[in-house]
């Protein structure tokens, strides 16, 4: 009987606490700390483009086209390309904006093999990291 009374008291106390909390008004204008004048929700999309054929010793380009809400992003906080072979990260290279929302990496693979290229993009307090698998001949 004591357990039932204690359990019921706990449920009643929890219910009262939740009811009291739900009465508080929240000022939604303070939710966007990065840009208080904007209530717009931002998206972050990256189209990672890799060359179709790659030969070792030849320079190729990888392009990360960054957009937010269908507009080019020219001022991302950070854009880095990571080159991975198997489980080993070989390179992590930061690049700057080139033009029209494109961030370009010129890269030369020294050896033939299978690689994974990941573009790490940070903008508008969001992070995305699309990847492409490439074979170097």
URZI-V470093 format. One line per field, one symbol per residue. phi: phi as a letter, one per 40 degrees, with the letter a starting at -180 (. if undefined). A space follows every 10 residues. Layout:
BEGIN
phi=???
END
This chain:
BEGIN
phi=.ccccccccc cccccccccc cccccbcccc ccccaccbbc ccbabbbcbb ccbbbcgbcb bbbbcbbafg bcbbbccabb bbbbbgbbcc abbcbbccaf gbbbbcabcc bcibbbbbbc bbafgbbaac bbbbbbc
END
